[in-house]
Amino acid sequence: MRAQVGDQLVGPGRTVVHGEIVGVVIAVHGEDGGPPFTVRWYEDGRASTINPDPERFWIRSQVDVHEVGTAMRGIRNVA
């Protein structure tokens, strides 16, 4: 699993009502974009450093992080 700052980390929710948990990656601590990642969770605004299980979590890479700590969907160019 690889990520960049601004990517979304997505995983299964705790209940059927909460289908997904989503957070924005605010720091990548591993080599070459690997985990652990520090993630700010949208649900409650808390940040945590995790080493996500690739069987349960996945990366969405269409998010840009702004200085105020919010996230906005956008298209990131990949060269």
N, CA, C and O atoms as a GROMACS GRO file, in nm:
protein
  316
    1MET      N    1   0.085  -0.117   0.000
    1MET     CA    2   0.000   0.000   0.000
    1MET      C    3   0.090   0.123   0.000
    1MET      O    4   0.182   0.134   0.081
    2ARG      N    5   0.062   0.216  -0.092
    2ARG     CA    6   0.138   0.339  -0.104
    2ARG      C    7   0.044   0.458  -0.100
    2ARG      O    8  -0.069   0.450  -0.150
    3ALA      N    9   0.089   0.569  -0.042
    3ALA     CA   10   0.005   0.689  -0.034
    3ALA      C   11   0.094   0.812  -0.042
    3ALA      O   12   0.215   0.806  -0.024
    4GLN      N   13   0.028   0.924  -0.070
    4GLN     CA   14   0.090   1.056  -0.065
    4GLN      C   15   0.003   1.143   0.024
    4GLN      O   16  -0.116   1.116   0.043
    5VAL      N   17   0.064   1.247   0.079
    5VAL     CA   18  -0.014   1.342   0.157
    5VAL      C   19  -0.127   1.395   0.068
    5VAL      O   20  -0.103   1.435  -0.046
    6GLY      N   21  -0.248   1.394   0.121
    6GLY     CA   22  -0.364   1.438   0.046
    6GLY      C   23  -0.451   1.325  -0.004
    6GLY      O   24  -0.568   1.346  -0.036
    7ASP      N   25  -0.396   1.203  -0.010
    7ASP     CA   26  -0.478   1.087  -0.049
    7ASP      C   27  -0.578   1.056   0.061
    7ASP      O   28  -0.555   1.091   0.177
    8GLN      N   29  -0.687   0.992   0.025
    8GLN     CA   30  -0.784   0.946   0.124
    8GLN      C   31  -0.754   0.800   0.158
    8GLN      O   32  -0.724   0.719   0.070
    9LEU      N   33  -0.764   0.768   0.286
    9LEU     CA   34  -0.758   0.630   0.333
    9LEU      C   35  -0.901   0.590   0.365
    9LEU      O   36  -0.968   0.657   0.443
   10VAL      N   37  -0.947   0.482   0.305
   10VAL     CA   38  -1.086   0.439   0.317
   10VAL      C   39  -1.089   0.297   0.371
   10VAL      O   40  -1.010   0.212   0.331
   11GLY      N   41  -1.182   0.272   0.462
   11GLY     CA   42  -1.197   0.138   0.518
   11GLY      C   43  -1.343   0.111   0.548
   11GLY      O   44  -1.428   0.199   0.535
   12PRO      N   45  -1.373  -0.011   0.589
   12PRO     CA   46  -1.511  -0.047   0.620
   12PRO      C   47  -1.558   0.023   0.748
   12PRO      O   48  -1.483   0.036   0.844
   13GLY      N   49  -1.685   0.067   0.747
   13GLY     CA   50  -1.743   0.128   0.866
   13GLY      C   51  -1.771   0.026   0.973
   13GLY      O   52  -1.766  -0.094   0.949
   14ARG      N   53  -1.801   0.075   1.091
   14ARG     CA   54  -1.828  -0.014   1.204
   14ARG      C   55  -1.965  -0.078   1.198
   14ARG      O   56  -1.988  -0.185   1.255
   15THR      N   57  -2.058  -0.011   1.128
   15THR     CA   58  -2.194  -0.062   1.117
   15THR      C   59  -2.240  -0.051   0.972
   15THR      O   60  -2.173   0.011   0.890
   16VAL      N   61  -2.353  -0.110   0.941
   16VAL     CA   62  -2.410  -0.101   0.807
   16VAL      C   63  -2.443   0.044   0.773
   16VAL      O   64  -2.427   0.086   0.659
   17VAL      N   65  -2.490   0.120   0.874
   17VAL     CA   66  -2.525   0.260   0.852
   17VAL      C   67  -2.402   0.341   0.811
   17VAL      O   68  -2.411   0.428   0.724
   18HIS      N   69  -2.288   0.313   0.873
   18HIS     CA   70  -2.163   0.380   0.840
   18HIS      C   71  -2.083   0.289   0.747
   18HIS      O   72  -1.995   0.216   0.792
   19GLY      N   73  -2.115   0.294   0.617
   19GLY     CA   74  -2.057   0.203   0.519
   19GLY      C   75  -1.907   0.213   0.503
   19GLY      O   76  -1.840   0.113   0.476
   20GLU      N   77  -1.852   0.335   0.520
   20GLU     CA   78  -1.708   0.354   0.507
   20GLU      C   79  -1.660   0.451   0.614
   20GLU      O   80  -1.734   0.539   0.659
   21ILE      N   81  -1.534   0.432   0.654
   21ILE     CA   82  -1.466   0.536   0.731
   21ILE      C   83  -1.364   0.596   0.637
   21ILE      O   84  -1.296   0.524   0.563
   22VAL      N   85  -1.352   0.728   0.640
   22VAL     CA   86  -1.265   0.797   0.545
   22VAL      C   87  -1.184   0.901   0.619
   22VAL      O   88  -1.235   0.973   0.705
   23GLY      N   89  -1.056   0.908   0.585
   23GLY     CA   90  -0.968   1.010   0.639
   23GLY      C   91  -0.871   1.056   0.532
   23GLY      O   92  -0.855   0.990   0.430
   24VAL      N   93  -0.807   1.169   0.557
   24VAL     CA   94  -0.708   1.221   0.464
   24VAL      C   95  -0.569   1.196   0.523
   24VAL      O   96  -0.546   1.222   0.641
   25VAL      N   97  -0.478   1.147   0.440
   25VAL     CA   98  -0.341   1.121   0.483
   25VAL      C   99  -0.271   1.256   0.498
   25VAL      O  100  -0.261   1.332   0.402
   26ILE      N  101  -0.223   1.286   0.621
   26ILE     CA  102  -0.154   1.412   0.645
   26ILE      C  103  -0.004   1.393   0.663
   26ILE      O  104   0.070   1.491   0.666
   27ALA      N  105   0.043   1.268   0.676
   27ALA     CA  106   0.186   1.238   0.682
   27ALA      C  107   0.209   1.093   0.643
   27ALA      O  108   0.130   1.004   0.677
   28VAL      N  109   0.319   1.070   0.571
   28VAL     CA  110   0.360   0.935   0.532
   28VAL      C  111   0.495   0.909   0.597
   28VAL      O  112   0.590   0.984   0.574
   29HIS      N  113   0.504   0.805   0.679
   29HIS     CA  114   0.624   0.780   0.757
   29HIS      C  115   0.713   0.669   0.701
   29HIS      O  116   0.829   0.658   0.740
   30GLY      N  117   0.661   0.587   0.611
   30GLY     CA  118   0.737   0.476   0.556
   30GLY      C  119   0.818   0.518   0.433
   30GLY      O  120   0.802   0.627   0.380
   31GLU      N  121   0.903   0.428   0.391
   31GLU     CA  122   0.984   0.452   0.271
   31GLU      C  123   0.898   0.440   0.146
   31GLU      O  124   0.807   0.357   0.141
   32ASP      N  125   0.926   0.522   0.046
   32ASP     CA  126   0.858   0.517  -0.083
   32ASP      C  127   0.707   0.523  -0.074
   32ASP      O  128   0.637   0.458  -0.151
   33GLY      N  129   0.655   0.601   0.021
   33GLY     CA  130   0.510   0.617   0.033
   33GLY      C  131   0.439   0.509   0.111
   33GLY      O  132   0.316   0.504   0.113
   34GLY      N  133   0.514   0.422   0.175
   34GLY     CA  134   0.454   0.312   0.250
   34GLY      C  135   0.412   0.353   0.391
   34GLY      O  136   0.451   0.459   0.439
   35PRO      N  137   0.333   0.268   0.457
   35PRO     CA  138   0.289   0.296   0.593
   35PRO      C  139   0.405   0.288   0.692
   35PRO      O  140   0.511   0.233   0.661
   36PRO      N  141   0.385   0.343   0.811
   36PRO     CA  142   0.260   0.395   0.867
   36PRO      C  143   0.226   0.534   0.811
   36PRO      O  144   0.312   0.606   0.761
   37PHE      N  145   0.095   0.567   0.823
   37PHE     CA  146   0.042   0.695   0.779
   37PHE      C  147  -0.021   0.766   0.899
   37PHE      O  148  -0.078   0.701   0.987
   38THR      N  149  -0.012   0.898   0.901
   38THR     CA  150  -0.092   0.976   0.995
   38THR      C  151  -0.214   1.023   0.916
   38THR      O  152  -0.201   1.084   0.810
   39VAL      N  153  -0.332   0.994   0.970
   39VAL     CA  154  -0.458   1.018   0.900
   39VAL      C  155  -0.547   1.105   0.988
   39VAL      O  156  -0.562   1.080   1.107
   40ARG      N  157  -0.607   1.210   0.927
   40ARG     CA  158  -0.709   1.290   0.996
   40ARG      C  159  -0.844   1.239   0.948
   40ARG      O  160  -0.876   1.246   0.830
   41TRP      N  161  -0.923   1.187   1.042
   41TRP     CA  162  -1.051   1.124   1.010
   41TRP      C  163  -1.158   1.230   0.994
   41TRP      O  164  -1.171   1.320   1.077
   42TYR      N  165  -1.236   1.220   0.886
   42TYR     CA  166  -1.342   1.317   0.858
   42TYR      C  167  -1.452   1.313   0.964
   42TYR      O  168  -1.509   1.416   0.998
   43GLU      N  169  -1.481   1.196   1.016
   43GLU     CA  170  -1.592   1.178   1.109
   43GLU      C  171  -1.581   1.267   1.233
   43GLU      O  172  -1.679   1.329   1.274
   44ASP      N  173  -1.461   1.273   1.292
   44ASP     CA  174  -1.447   1.348   1.417
   44ASP      C  175  -1.329   1.445   1.419
   44ASP      O  176  -1.309   1.514   1.519
   45GLY      N  177  -1.252   1.453   1.310
   45GLY     CA  178  -1.141   1.547   1.302
   45GLY      C  179  -1.016   1.504   1.377
   45GLY      O  180  -0.916   1.577   1.377
   46ARG      N  181  -1.019   1.389   1.439
   46ARG     CA  182  -0.901   1.341   1.512
   46ARG      C  183  -0.798   1.286   1.415
   46ARG      O  184  -0.831   1.240   1.306
   47ALA      N  185  -0.671   1.291   1.457
   47ALA     CA  186  -0.562   1.234   1.377
   47ALA      C  187  -0.506   1.113   1.450
   47ALA      O  188  -0.498   1.111   1.572
   48SER      N  189  -0.467   1.013   1.372
   48SER     CA  190  -0.403   0.896   1.431
   48SER      C  191  -0.300   0.841   1.332
   48SER      O  192  -0.314   0.856   1.211
   49THR      N  193  -0.199   0.779   1.386
   49THR     CA  194  -0.097   0.715   1.304
   49THR      C  195  -0.128   0.567   1.301
   49THR      O  196  -0.137   0.502   1.405
   50ILE      N  197  -0.146   0.513   1.179
   50ILE     CA  198  -0.184   0.373   1.166
   50ILE      C  199  -0.099   0.304   1.059
   50ILE      O  200  -0.044   0.368   0.969
   51ASN      N  201  -0.092   0.175   1.072
   51ASN     CA  202  -0.031   0.088   0.973
   51ASN      C  203  -0.146   0.004   0.919
   51ASN      O  204  -0.171  -0.106   0.968
   52PRO      N  205  -0.217   0.054   0.816
   52PRO     CA  206  -0.342  -0.010   0.774
   52PRO      C  207  -0.322  -0.147   0.712
   52PRO      O  208  -0.225  -0.172   0.640
   53ASP      N  209  -0.416  -0.234   0.740
   53ASP     CA  210  -0.420  -0.368   0.682
   53ASP      C  211  -0.470  -0.354   0.538
   53ASP      O  212  -0.583  -0.311   0.517
   54PRO      N  213  -0.388  -0.390   0.437
   54PRO     CA  214  -0.431  -0.374   0.296
   54PRO      C  215  -0.551  -0.459   0.258
   54PRO      O  216  -0.611  -0.437   0.153
   55GLU      N  217  -0.588  -0.555   0.341
   55GLU     CA  218  -0.708  -0.634   0.316
   55GLU      C  219  -0.834  -0.559   0.357
   55GLU      O  220  -0.943  -0.592   0.310
   56ARG      N  221  -0.820  -0.457   0.443
   56ARG     CA  222  -0.936  -0.383   0.494
   56ARG      C  223  -0.941  -0.238   0.449
   56ARG      O  224  -1.049  -0.178   0.447
   57PHE      N  225  -0.828  -0.179   0.413
   57PHE     CA  226  -0.822  -0.038   0.376
   57PHE      C  227  -0.772  -0.022   0.234
   57PHE      O  228  -0.700  -0.108   0.183
   58TRP      N  229  -0.810   0.088   0.170
   58TRP     CA  230  -0.760   0.119   0.037
   58TRP      C  231  -0.738   0.269   0.027
   58TRP      O  232  -0.784   0.346   0.111
   59ILE      N  233  -0.668   0.310  -0.080
   59ILE     CA  234  -0.632   0.450  -0.101
   59ILE      C  235  -0.713   0.507  -0.216
   59ILE      O  236  -0.727   0.443  -0.321
   60ARG      N  237  -0.767   0.629  -0.198
   60ARG     CA  238  -0.825   0.708  -0.306
   60ARG      C  239  -0.732   0.826  -0.325
   60ARG      O  240  -0.705   0.901  -0.231
   61SER      N  241  -0.682   0.844  -0.445
   61SER     CA  242  -0.580   0.947  -0.465
   61SER      C  243  -0.630   1.068  -0.544
   61SER      O  244  -0.558   1.119  -0.629
   62GLN      N  245  -0.750   1.115  -0.518
   62GLN     CA  246  -0.804   1.233  -0.586
   62GLN      C  247  -0.829   1.348  -0.491
   62GLN      O  248  -0.921   1.426  -0.514
   63VAL      N  249  -0.752   1.363  -0.384
   63VAL     CA  250  -0.779   1.466  -0.286
   63VAL      C  251  -0.655   1.553  -0.266
   63VAL      O  252  -0.544   1.502  -0.254
   64ASP      N  253  -0.676   1.683  -0.263
   64ASP     CA  254  -0.569   1.778  -0.233
   64ASP      C  255  -0.593   1.835  -0.093
   64ASP      O  256  -0.706   1.870  -0.060
   65VAL      N  257  -0.488   1.845  -0.012
   65VAL     CA  258  -0.500   1.899   0.124
   65VAL      C  259  -0.466   2.047   0.120
   65VAL      O  260  -0.368   2.088   0.056
   66HIS      N  261  -0.546   2.128   0.188
   66HIS     CA  262  -0.523   2.271   0.195
   66HIS      C  263  -0.467   2.308   0.332
   66HIS      O  264  -0.476   2.229   0.426
   67GLU      N  265  -0.410   2.425   0.343
   67GLU     CA  266  -0.345   2.469   0.466
   67GLU      C  267  -0.436   2.463   0.587
   67GLU      O  268  -0.389   2.438   0.698
   68VAL      N  269  -0.564   2.484   0.570
   68VAL     CA  270  -0.656   2.488   0.683
   68VAL      C  271  -0.690   2.349   0.734
   68VAL      O  272  -0.766   2.336   0.831
   69GLY      N  273  -0.637   2.245   0.672
   69GLY     CA  274  -0.660   2.110   0.719
   69GLY      C  275  -0.784   2.045   0.663
   69GLY      O  276  -0.821   1.936   0.706
   70THR      N  277  -0.850   2.110   0.569
   70THR     CA  278  -0.967   2.049   0.507
   70THR      C  279  -0.923   1.982   0.378
   70THR      O  280  -0.810   2.000   0.334
   71ALA      N  281  -1.010   1.908   0.319
   71ALA     CA  282  -0.977   1.840   0.194
   71ALA      C  283  -1.083   1.873   0.091
   71ALA      O  284  -1.200   1.895   0.123
   72MET      N  285  -1.039   1.876  -0.032
   72MET     CA  286  -1.128   1.906  -0.143
   72MET      C  287  -1.095   1.812  -0.257
   72MET      O  288  -0.978   1.792  -0.290
   73ARG      N  289  -1.197   1.754  -0.317
   73ARG     CA  290  -1.173   1.664  -0.428
   73ARG      C  291  -1.114   1.741  -0.545
   73ARG      O  292  -1.155   1.854  -0.574
   74GLY      N  293  -1.018   1.679  -0.611
   74GLY     CA  294  -0.954   1.740  -0.727
   74GLY      C  295  -0.883   1.633  -0.805
   74GLY      O  296  -0.880   1.517  -0.764
   75ILE      N  297  -0.827   1.668  -0.915
   75ILE     CA  298  -0.755   1.572  -0.996
   75ILE      C  299  -0.607   1.600  -0.981
   75ILE      O  300  -0.562   1.712  -1.005
   76ARG      N  301  -0.531   1.499  -0.943
   76ARG     CA  302  -0.389   1.514  -0.927
   76ARG      C  303  -0.322   1.459  -1.052
   76ARG      O  304  -0.350   1.347  -1.094
   77ASN      N  305  -0.236   1.538  -1.112
   77ASN     CA  306  -0.164   1.493  -1.231
   77ASN      C  307  -0.055   1.395  -1.191
   77ASN      O  308   0.019   1.419  -1.095
   78VAL      N  309  -0.044   1.288  -1.264
   78VAL     CA  310   0.057   1.187  -1.238
   78VAL      C  311   0.146   1.180  -1.360
   78VAL      O  312   0.099   1.149  -1.470
   79ALA      N  313   0.273   1.209  -1.342
   79ALA     CA  314   0.366   1.210  -1.456
   79ALA      C  315   0.448   1.084  -1.458
   79ALA      O  316   0.532   1.066  -1.546
   0.00000   0.00000   0.00000
